[in-house]
Amino acid sequence: MHLIAYLKTGPTALHVGSWRHPEATLDDIFEPSRYEDIARLLEAARFDGCFYADLLGLYDTHGGSFATYVQGAGQISFLDPMTVLPLMARVTRHLGLGVTLSTTLIPAYYLARMLASLDRLSGGRVAWNMLTSSTDLEAQNFGLDNIPPRELRYDHADEVVEACCALWDGWQADAFVLDKAKGIFADPSKVKYQNYSGRWVKTRGPLSIPRSPQDRPILMQAGASERGRQFAARWAELVFTMQYRKSDLLTFTKDIKRRVAERGRDPADCRILAATSVVIGETESIARERAAYIDALPDPEMHLASSSSSLSVDLSKVVLDEKVVDASQGNQGVQGTRDRIDRIKEAEGMTFAQVVKRNTQSPPIVGTPAMIADRMQDFFESGACDGFVITPNVFPQMYEQFCRAVVPELQRRGVFRREYAGTTLRENLRNP
């Protein structure tokens, strides 16, 4: 199976109260050592890679203010992920390095240039989480009044990725000559303009950054809507999904793989990774006590604020299911969150108001290392997924426990690598 770590440049990731745990580190958020240490830990455990989630601003949907998010340490990027990934690249040799960058708000040439630079410096280990931004707050930070409609965002994203791929192909792999005697540094015949021209995106090229050892960054995607799945089928080599029930995950994986095949791609070239968190104990009862303690850490208002942000509905004012669609703010919101709330309502017999006041993320796997490995192995071997995006609760404690206790158990069972197959991320994804 494949393992990717979900990270944020802040005190919390998907679990909105975990920063309050006694073992959560807070004083090192602005220290390079925080990012170097987690990179070394993940590489020693042979993770395929990690990726940083990101938002280009502060959520302020809930109560019309960012106050709840700032006070309660919601998912905030206190540093631009592109500034910490080079630190992580410097102390590792194999670990994949992923970053979330907006196709909606960042020009294609600049995206291609940033990603190609990091891919070259890391020796071909970069992944790009292709985000179609979904909030007006981000649009307004980039000089727009509103975010475009979802369908239009994905149509625009298709052009952005097309343009980036064209730019990355502008240099042939053997362009460098480095002949001092003849005065030939590189062969200009092996560099070309691209002159990409679409409805929204135009870029001449060529890039000044040559082709990377893995040709181009790995393309990653997490959209759950119909249009998002179409986009994944065309481009994604990694798909990150929040499905947590085995039956739902099987259905999702079969759907994406079918779409990939219909696009003429090999379904094996698109890895489906399910988000999961873990709470580990020496016994099941100890693990459940720890899980209960962690679940009690968030302020309930922070759960509600998190749901407000994901749904783009101010849930401080609206908590009735039938009013949410009417109250939603334009074209904003994440379809995956809406679907996940509906599944929780159905599975647990809860009302909408009850669900949005609690954690709406995938529930953790709670138990001993062997119990956690059992669940992961079952999902993997049944074809429900190709691996997992491990999302932290307490950072870095959860990753330390997982790498020390669960990874060796998976290795003993022969379902996870003991050594890397190659030096680039693409090699390791294709040859686990």
Secondary structure, 3 states (H helix, E strand, C coil): CEEEEEECCCCCCCCCCHHHCCCCCCCCCCCHHHHHHHHHHHHHCCCCEEEECCCCCCCCCHHHCCHHHHHHCCCCCCCCHHHHHHHHHHCCCCCEEEEEEECCCCCHHHHHHHHHHHHHHCCCCEEEEEECCCCHHHHHHCCCCCCCCHHHHHHHHHHHHHHHHHHHCCECCCCEEEECCCCEEECHHHECCCCEECCCCEECCCCCCCCECCECCEEEECCCCHHHHHHHHHHCCEEEECCCCHHHHHHHHHHHHHHHHHCCCCHHHCEEEEEECEEECCCHHHHHHHHHHHHCCCCHHHHHHHHHHHHCCCCCCCCCHHHHHHHCCCCCCCHHHHHHHHHHHHHHCCCHHHHHCCCCCCCCEEECHHHHHHHHHHHHHCCCCCEEEECCCCCCHHHHHHHHHHHHHHHHCCCCCCCCCCCCHHHHHHCC
